């Protein structure tokens, strides 16, 4: 009887532990602390380090953020609704958050947010908590007046975490020189959705040039559905096996 009770208890414990694990979350050990990165949806991700949490382009509604720590920093890359998603922002606990955004995003945020906003334009950088955050250009090629993403309007971001990890979020961009010239990137999130940003070939070409240690294809839903991220991975690994490509489920409902 005791063995039977113990067996049931052990089964419940294993089930609880399994339920509590999320295979979509990655953990990175550093000499100064542990970094966790959780893909959320499309171009949105959550980073946590030393009890400080960054939300990147929060999107998709509050249910996707249930159980996560409230943000200390919110980074927004662009004015489009899949990056600046006001209803999601309104549903989150942003009471202790600061917003780091480009000028054009700041103009569109509600007046009640104004005291929380730090404007960071291309090439500018700021240090907050254990993060040194630099705004990187993101734009379409060729540069035209009717471009979906003109240069200077939006930001990609490089987040230097305690001088331990350098994380890059491309935002909506093509394979621009400013991305190709990046150095010492540990983790890169690279968009690839036509006709808005890059093809998988453009994305792979850029990644092979700036050589991040780990790359996540993200923001890969376009007008024709999801980009072929398995093919993107093959393009990378066939040329440089030192670059690790991590494929995550960015579209759990698709």
Secondary structure, DSSP 8 states (H G I E B T S, - for coil): -HHHHHHHHHHHHHHHHHHH--TTEEEEE-SS-EEEEEEEETTEEEEEETTEEEEES--S-GGGGTTS---SEEEE--SSTTTS-HHHHHHS--TT-EEEE-HHHHHHS-GGGGGGEEE--TT-EEEETTEEEEEEEE--SS--TT-SS-TTTEEEEEEEETTTEEEEE--S--S-HHHHT--S-SEEEEE--TTTS--HHHHHHHHHHH--SEEEEES-EETTEE--HHHHHHHHHTT-TTSEEE---S-TT-
